[in-house]
């Protein structure tokens, strides 16, 4: 068992200077670097390569259900249900087609984990979850060791539905909690939302679901220190194994045509940082360890144990203790990570259906990583999982001299070293306790594409 490590508290000055609310990309390069030149043929080629040589990495799967409900632009929660049984059945039928195409390219179909994400409401009614799982079991293999999780909005999830999840094989439950006070969007009021979250967790415990994760969004418009404190107190009373703090990002109302940042409301940002600091303090007092990237786990949770033992990994979905693995995405807009590649399915339901009608894997864009991408991803993953990276380990794995190859990055890190957030000595780059909550901005220093964007923007400004 891991030794109890006290989670360091936040430093308001450091947060204000370095904390960012930019998306925490789970892939590097990020999805805006994907290209349409990478298509179905490339994706299936790398799927077939997994079995070459008689050795392949473990395989996980992320099944993304199609969002079919109206969404509140203030908090991002689904508000009113508009899906019909017919559309649910149609989507699952097409999902079956995709799974069949994927399985035909694979020799090894055993799954180490399976996650149902996005709008899973359609799975939780009309016995759709059992139906979907039976179809998946035609093409892929699960065992008692397979982590099977589902992401839910607790409102409308009753005891019977939770029991159906457990019966179908779910052993991990992810509960999304997003406070909002926007009656014009027919949002659920915070008290009802919390009551639903509590009941979902109680029902999961009674049904034998052994791992509970709470995804708590903070910084939502209208959220106050008092209301956030109440919510956090009720959530901690549930004793979830893990709690993820997610920065609120307003949903765009129009297509973004510029990469320039929107004006920042200083008062909103100060409130956001205050809420974050409160959460860290409460979680530390409750015995939760900061795993990284705003993920907290109880000190006896397998993530905390794996981090203490130096075997924690982070794939495109989440932190995990079972080692690095390929991830196969299924469903609209899902992302796969196979070997040195990323690929994404069609992002509109119409295109998704159209490609599958043609008998084609519905991949519409992706990227094959370069040797430079792989080296940078190694550094970033080490920092996100262990808050340190040994120069020698990167040099051996990628045949480079760390200090020479990353000379510009090491120079740019000087601002972090001067602030006491990073140390560089004896062949190690380490994030200090004070810097652990800004590990993402530290990782971004190694993002070559962001560096090129900044240079391009600077050049355009001169012109």
C-alpha positions as CSV (number, residue, x, y, z in Angstrom):
1,X,0.0,0.0,0.0
2,X,1.2,3.5,-0.8
3,X,2.4,5.7,2.0
4,X,0.0,8.5,2.7
5,X,1.3,11.6,1.0
6,X,-0.2,14.9,2.1
7,X,-1.5,16.9,-0.8
8,X,0.2,20.2,-0.9
9,X,-2.0,23.2,-0.6
10,X,-2.3,25.8,-3.3
11,X,-0.4,29.1,-3.6
12,X,-2.7,31.9,-4.8
13,X,0.1,33.9,-6.3
14,X,1.3,30.9,-8.3
15,X,-2.2,30.0,-9.5
16,X,-2.9,33.5,-10.6
17,X,0.3,33.6,-12.6
18,X,0.5,30.2,-14.1
19,X,-2.9,28.4,-13.8
20,X,-4.7,28.1,-17.2
21,X,-8.1,26.9,-18.2
22,X,-7.1,25.8,-21.7
23,X,-8.3,22.3,-22.6
24,X,-6.2,19.5,-21.0
25,X,-5.6,17.6,-24.1
26,X,-5.4,13.9,-23.5
27,X,-3.6,13.4,-26.8
28,X,-0.4,14.9,-28.1
29,X,-0.4,16.3,-30.7
30,X,-3.8,17.7,-29.9
31,X,-6.9,17.0,-32.0
32,X,-6.6,20.3,-33.9
33,X,-3.5,18.9,-35.5
34,X,-5.4,15.9,-37.0
35,X,-5.5,15.8,-40.8
36,X,-8.0,14.4,-43.3
37,X,-5.2,12.8,-45.2
38,X,-5.2,10.2,-42.4
39,X,-8.3,8.1,-43.2
40,X,-10.0,4.7,-42.8
41,X,-7.2,2.8,-44.7
42,X,-4.5,4.1,-42.4
43,X,-6.6,3.3,-39.3
44,X,-7.3,-0.3,-40.3
45,X,-3.6,-0.7,-41.4
46,X,-2.4,0.1,-37.9
47,X,-5.1,-2.1,-36.3
48,X,-3.8,-5.1,-38.4
49,X,-0.2,-4.3,-37.4
50,X,-1.0,-4.8,-33.7
51,X,-0.6,-8.6,-34.1
52,X,2.6,-8.6,-36.2
53,X,5.4,-10.4,-34.5
54,X,3.1,-12.1,-32.0
55,X,3.2,-9.2,-29.5
56,X,0.8,-6.4,-29.1
57,X,-0.1,-4.0,-26.3
58,X,-3.2,-4.4,-24.3
59,X,-6.4,-3.0,-25.7
60,X,-9.0,-0.7,-24.2
61,X,-12.2,0.6,-25.7
62,X,-14.1,3.9,-25.4
63,X,-17.7,3.8,-26.7
64,X,-19.2,7.2,-27.3
65,X,-22.9,7.4,-27.4
66,X,-24.5,10.1,-29.6
67,X,-25.6,13.3,-27.8
68,X,-29.3,13.7,-28.7
69,X,-30.5,16.1,-26.0
70,X,-30.6,19.9,-25.8
71,X,-27.7,21.4,-23.9
72,X,-27.6,24.4,-21.6
73,X,-25.0,26.9,-22.9
74,X,-24.4,28.1,-19.4
75,X,-23.2,24.9,-17.8
76,X,-23.0,22.3,-20.5
77,X,-25.5,19.9,-18.9
78,X,-28.2,18.2,-20.9
79,X,-31.5,19.7,-20.0
80,X,-34.5,18.1,-21.7
81,X,-34.7,14.6,-23.1
82,X,-35.8,14.4,-26.8
83,X,-34.4,11.0,-27.9
84,X,-36.8,8.4,-29.1
85,X,-36.5,4.6,-28.9
86,X,-36.3,4.4,-32.7
87,X,-33.2,6.7,-32.8
88,X,-31.6,4.8,-29.9
89,X,-32.0,1.5,-31.7
90,X,-30.7,2.9,-35.0
91,X,-27.6,4.3,-33.4
92,X,-26.9,1.0,-31.7
93,X,-27.4,-0.9,-34.9
94,X,-24.8,1.3,-36.6
95,X,-22.5,0.9,-33.6
96,X,-22.7,-2.8,-34.2
97,X,-21.6,-2.3,-37.8
98,X,-18.6,-0.4,-36.6
99,X,-17.6,-2.9,-34.0
100,X,-17.8,-5.7,-36.6
101,X,-15.5,-3.8,-39.0
102,X,-13.0,-3.1,-36.2
103,X,-12.9,-6.7,-34.9
104,X,-12.2,-8.0,-38.4
105,X,-8.9,-6.2,-38.3
106,X,-7.8,-7.6,-35.0
107,X,-6.3,-10.9,-33.9
108,X,-6.4,-10.2,-30.2
109,X,-9.8,-8.9,-29.0
110,X,-9.5,-9.1,-25.2
111,X,-10.2,-5.7,-23.4
112,X,-8.5,-4.5,-20.3
113,X,-11.0,-1.7,-19.9
114,X,-14.3,-0.5,-21.5
115,X,-15.8,2.9,-21.0
116,X,-19.3,4.1,-22.1
117,X,-19.2,7.9,-22.4
118,X,-21.0,11.0,-23.7
119,X,-24.8,10.9,-23.5
120,X,-25.4,7.5,-22.0
121,X,-29.0,8.2,-21.1
122,X,-30.2,6.2,-24.2
123,X,-28.3,3.2,-22.8
124,X,-30.0,3.4,-19.5
125,X,-33.6,3.0,-20.7
126,X,-35.4,0.6,-22.9
127,X,-32.9,-2.1,-21.8
128,X,-30.5,-0.6,-24.3
129,X,-27.4,-1.2,-22.2
130,X,-27.9,-5.0,-22.1
131,X,-28.6,-5.0,-25.8
132,X,-25.5,-2.9,-26.6
133,X,-23.3,-5.1,-24.4
134,X,-24.6,-8.4,-26.0
135,X,-23.6,-6.9,-29.4
136,X,-20.2,-5.9,-28.2
137,X,-19.6,-9.3,-26.7
138,X,-20.0,-10.8,-30.2
139,X,-16.7,-9.1,-31.3
140,X,-14.7,-8.4,-28.1
141,X,-13.8,-10.4,-25.0
142,X,-14.2,-9.3,-21.4
143,X,-13.0,-11.0,-18.2
144,X,-13.5,-10.5,-14.5
145,X,-10.5,-8.2,-14.6
146,X,-11.9,-5.9,-17.2
147,X,-12.6,-2.4,-15.9
148,X,-16.0,-1.5,-17.2
149,X,-17.2,2.0,-16.5
150,X,-20.0,4.3,-17.5
151,X,-20.4,8.1,-17.3
152,X,-23.8,9.3,-16.2
153,X,-25.8,12.5,-15.5
154,X,-27.3,11.4,-12.2
155,X,-30.7,13.1,-12.8
156,X,-33.1,10.5,-13.9
157,X,-30.9,7.5,-13.0
158,X,-32.9,5.5,-10.4
159,X,-32.1,2.4,-8.4
160,X,-33.4,0.0,-11.1
161,X,-31.2,1.5,-13.8
162,X,-28.2,1.3,-11.5
163,X,-28.9,-2.3,-10.8
164,X,-29.2,-3.0,-14.5
165,X,-25.7,-1.4,-14.9
166,X,-24.2,-3.7,-12.3
167,X,-26.0,-6.7,-13.8
168,X,-24.6,-5.8,-17.3
169,X,-21.1,-5.8,-15.9
170,X,-20.4,-2.2,-14.9
171,X,-17.9,-2.1,-12.0
172,X,-16.9,1.6,-12.1
173,X,-19.4,4.5,-12.1
174,X,-18.5,8.1,-13.1
175,X,-21.0,10.7,-11.9
176,X,-21.0,14.1,-13.5
177,X,-21.9,17.0,-11.2
178,X,-22.4,20.4,-12.8
179,X,-24.1,23.0,-10.7
180,X,-26.2,25.6,-12.6
181,X,-28.8,28.2,-11.8
182,X,-30.2,29.0,-15.2
183,X,-34.0,28.4,-15.2
184,X,-34.2,29.8,-18.8
185,X,-32.5,26.6,-19.9
186,X,-34.7,24.3,-17.8
187,X,-31.6,23.2,-15.8
188,X,-32.0,21.1,-12.7
189,X,-31.6,23.1,-9.6
190,X,-28.5,22.3,-7.5
191,X,-30.3,20.7,-4.6
192,X,-32.1,18.3,-6.9
193,X,-28.9,17.6,-8.7
194,X,-27.1,16.7,-5.5
195,X,-29.9,14.6,-4.3
196,X,-29.8,12.6,-7.5
197,X,-26.0,12.2,-7.3
198,X,-26.3,10.9,-3.7
199,X,-29.0,8.4,-4.6
200,X,-27.0,7.2,-7.7
201,X,-23.9,6.6,-5.5
202,X,-25.9,4.9,-2.7
203,X,-27.6,2.7,-5.3
204,X,-24.2,1.8,-6.9
205,X,-22.8,0.8,-3.5
206,X,-25.8,-1.4,-2.9
207,X,-25.5,-3.0,-6.3
208,X,-21.8,-3.9,-5.8
209,X,-20.2,-1.3,-8.0
210,X,-16.9,-0.9,-6.2
211,X,-15.4,2.3,-7.7
212,X,-17.0,5.7,-7.8
213,X,-15.6,8.7,-9.6
214,X,-17.1,12.1,-9.3
215,X,-16.5,14.7,-12.0
216,X,-17.1,18.0,-10.4
217,X,-17.2,21.1,-12.7
218,X,-16.2,24.4,-11.0
219,X,-16.3,28.0,-12.1
220,X,-19.8,27.7,-13.6
221,X,-21.5,31.1,-13.9
222,X,-23.5,31.8,-10.7
223,X,-21.5,29.4,-8.6
224,X,-20.5,31.0,-5.3
225,X,-18.0,30.0,-2.6
226,X,-20.9,29.2,-0.3
227,X,-22.8,27.0,-2.8
228,X,-19.5,25.3,-3.9
229,X,-18.6,24.5,-0.3
230,X,-22.0,22.9,0.3
231,X,-21.7,20.8,-2.8
232,X,-18.2,19.7,-2.0
233,X,-19.2,18.8,1.6
234,X,-22.0,16.6,0.4
235,X,-19.9,14.9,-2.3
236,X,-17.1,14.1,0.2
237,X,-19.6,12.6,2.6
238,X,-20.2,10.0,-0.2
239,X,-16.5,9.0,0.0
240,X,-15.9,8.5,-3.7
241,X,-12.7,6.7,-4.5
242,X,-11.8,9.5,-7.0
243,X,-12.8,13.0,-7.6
244,X,-11.9,15.0,-10.7
245,X,-12.0,18.8,-10.7
246,X,-13.0,20.1,-14.2
247,X,-12.6,23.7,-15.2
248,X,-15.8,25.1,-16.6
249,X,-15.4,26.2,-20.3
250,X,-18.4,28.0,-21.9
251,X,-19.8,26.2,-24.9
252,X,-19.3,28.1,-28.1
253,X,-22.5,29.5,-29.6
254,X,-20.9,29.9,-33.0
255,X,-18.1,28.3,-34.9
256,X,-14.8,29.6,-33.7
257,X,-13.1,31.5,-36.6
258,X,-10.1,32.8,-34.6
259,X,-7.6,31.2,-32.2
260,X,-7.4,34.5,-30.2
261,X,-8.4,34.2,-26.6
262,X,-11.7,35.8,-25.5
263,X,-11.6,38.7,-23.1
264,X,-11.1,37.4,-19.5
265,X,-13.4,38.5,-16.7
266,X,-10.9,39.1,-13.8
267,X,-13.6,38.7,-11.2
268,X,-14.7,35.3,-12.7
269,X,-11.1,34.1,-12.8
270,X,-10.5,35.1,-9.2
271,X,-13.6,33.2,-8.1
272,X,-12.5,30.2,-10.1
273,X,-9.1,30.1,-8.5
274,X,-10.7,30.6,-5.1
275,X,-13.0,27.6,-5.7
276,X,-10.1,25.5,-6.8
277,X,-8.1,26.4,-3.7
278,X,-11.0,25.5,-1.5
279,X,-11.5,22.2,-3.2
280,X,-7.8,21.3,-2.8
281,X,-7.9,22.2,0.9
282,X,-11.1,20.1,1.5
283,X,-9.7,17.1,-0.4
284,X,-6.4,17.2,1.4
285,X,-8.2,17.3,4.8
286,X,-10.3,14.3,3.6
287,X,-7.2,12.2,2.8
288,X,-7.2,12.5,-1.0
289,X,-3.9,12.5,-2.9
290,X,-3.4,14.7,-5.9
291,X,-2.6,12.3,-8.7
292,X,-2.1,15.0,-11.3
293,X,-4.1,17.1,-13.8
294,X,-6.7,17.9,-11.1
295,X,-7.4,14.2,-10.4
296,X,-7.6,13.2,-6.7
297,X,-7.8,9.7,-5.3
298,X,-8.0,8.2,-1.8
299,X,-4.6,7.2,-0.5
300,X,-5.6,3.5,-0.7
301,X,-7.0,3.8,-4.3
302,X,-5.1,1.8,-7.0
303,X,-4.1,5.1,-8.7
304,X,-2.3,6.4,-5.6
305,X,-0.7,3.1,-5.1
306,X,0.5,2.9,-8.7
307,X,1.9,6.4,-8.6
308,X,3.8,5.6,-5.4
309,X,5.2,2.5,-7.0
310,X,6.2,4.3,-10.3
311,X,3.8,2.4,-12.6
312,X,1.1,4.9,-13.2
313,X,0.2,5.6,-16.8
314,X,-2.1,8.0,-18.6
315,X,-3.8,7.1,-21.9
316,X,-6.1,9.2,-24.0
317,X,-9.0,8.5,-21.6
318,X,-7.6,8.6,-18.1
319,X,-5.0,7.7,-15.6
320,X,-4.6,3.9,-15.1
321,X,-2.6,1.4,-13.1
322,X,-2.7,-1.5,-15.6
323,X,0.0,-0.1,-18.0
324,X,0.0,1.7,-21.3
325,X,-2.4,0.3,-23.9
326,X,-4.0,1.0,-27.2
327,X,-7.4,2.5,-27.1
328,X,-10.1,1.8,-29.7
329,X,-12.8,4.4,-30.0
330,X,-16.3,3.6,-31.3
331,X,-19.2,5.9,-32.0
332,X,-19.6,9.4,-33.3
333,X,-16.5,11.6,-32.9
334,X,-14.7,9.0,-30.8
335,X,-10.9,9.0,-30.8
336,X,-8.6,6.0,-31.1
337,X,-4.9,5.6,-30.2
338,X,-3.4,2.7,-32.0
339,X,0.4,2.3,-32.0
340,X,2.0,5.7,-33.0
341,X,-1.3,7.0,-34.4
342,X,-4.5,8.8,-33.4
343,X,-7.7,8.8,-35.4
344,X,-11.1,10.3,-35.0
345,X,-14.5,9.1,-36.3
346,X,-16.9,11.3,-38.2
347,X,-18.2,14.1,-36.0
348,X,-21.7,14.4,-37.4
349,X,-24.2,11.6,-37.1
350,X,-25.1,11.8,-40.8
351,X,-21.5,11.3,-41.9
352,X,-21.1,8.5,-39.4
353,X,-24.1,6.6,-40.8
354,X,-23.1,7.3,-44.4
355,X,-19.6,5.8,-44.1
356,X,-20.9,2.7,-42.3
357,X,-23.6,2.2,-45.0
358,X,-20.7,2.1,-47.4
359,X,-19.0,-0.6,-45.3
360,X,-16.1,1.8,-44.4
361,X,-14.7,2.3,-40.9
362,X,-16.0,5.9,-40.1
363,X,-12.6,7.5,-39.5
364,X,-12.4,10.9,-41.2
365,X,-9.1,12.3,-39.8
366,X,-6.1,11.5,-37.7
367,X,-2.3,11.7,-37.5
368,X,0.7,9.4,-37.5
369,X,3.2,10.6,-34.9
370,X,6.7,11.6,-35.9
371,X,9.8,10.7,-33.9
372,X,9.7,14.2,-32.5
373,X,6.0,13.8,-31.4
374,X,6.8,10.5,-29.6
375,X,9.7,12.0,-27.7
376,X,7.7,15.0,-26.6
377,X,4.8,12.8,-25.6
378,X,7.1,10.7,-23.5
379,X,8.3,13.8,-21.6
380,X,4.8,15.1,-21.1
381,X,3.3,11.8,-19.9
382,X,6.2,11.4,-17.4
383,X,5.5,14.8,-16.0
384,X,1.7,14.2,-15.8
385,X,2.1,10.8,-14.1
386,X,5.2,11.2,-11.9
387,X,6.0,14.9,-11.8
388,X,9.5,14.2,-13.0
389,X,11.4,12.8,-16.0
390,X,14.9,11.4,-16.2
391,X,16.9,12.7,-19.1
392,X,18.6,9.3,-19.6
393,X,15.4,7.4,-19.9
394,X,14.3,9.7,-22.8
395,X,17.7,9.6,-24.4
396,X,17.8,5.8,-24.4
397,X,14.2,5.4,-25.7
398,X,14.5,8.1,-28.4
399,X,18.2,8.2,-29.3
400,X,18.8,11.9,-28.5
401,X,20.7,14.2,-26.2
402,X,18.1,15.7,-23.9
403,X,19.8,19.0,-23.1
404,X,20.6,19.6,-26.7
405,X,17.4,18.5,-28.2
406,X,15.2,20.4,-25.7
407,X,17.5,23.4,-25.3
408,X,14.8,25.9,-26.1
409,X,12.3,24.2,-23.8
410,X,14.8,24.2,-20.9
411,X,15.4,27.9,-21.4
412,X,11.6,28.6,-21.5
413,X,11.2,26.6,-18.2
414,X,13.4,29.2,-16.5
415,X,10.2,31.2,-15.5
416,X,9.0,28.1,-13.7
417,X,12.3,27.4,-12.0
418,X,12.6,31.0,-10.9
419,X,9.1,30.6,-9.3
420,X,10.2,27.5,-7.5
421,X,7.8,25.2,-9.5
422,X,10.5,23.2,-11.3
423,X,14.0,22.0,-10.6
424,X,16.5,20.9,-13.2
425,X,19.6,19.1,-11.9
426,X,21.5,15.8,-11.9
427,X,19.9,14.7,-15.2
428,X,16.3,15.2,-13.8
429,X,13.5,17.6,-14.6
430,X,11.2,17.6,-11.5
431,X,8.0,19.4,-10.6
432,X,8.0,20.7,-7.0
433,X,5.1,20.4,-4.7
434,X,4.2,24.0,-5.4
435,X,4.2,23.3,-9.1
436,X,2.0,20.2,-9.2
437,X,-1.2,22.1,-9.8
438,X,0.3,23.9,-12.8
439,X,1.8,20.8,-14.4
440,X,-0.2,21.3,-17.5
441,X,1.3,24.7,-18.4
442,X,4.7,23.1,-17.7
443,X,3.9,20.3,-20.1
444,X,2.8,22.8,-22.7
445,X,6.4,24.1,-22.9
446,X,7.2,20.9,-24.7
447,X,4.3,21.3,-27.2
448,X,6.2,22.1,-30.5
449,X,3.0,23.1,-32.3
450,X,2.1,25.7,-29.7
451,X,5.6,27.1,-30.0
452,X,5.2,27.3,-33.8
453,X,1.8,29.1,-33.4
454,X,3.3,31.7,-31.1
455,X,6.1,32.3,-33.6
456,X,3.7,32.6,-36.5
457,X,1.5,35.0,-34.6
458,X,4.5,37.1,-33.6
459,X,5.6,37.2,-37.3
460,X,2.1,38.1,-38.5
461,X,2.0,40.9,-35.9
462,X,5.3,42.3,-37.2
463,X,3.9,42.3,-40.8
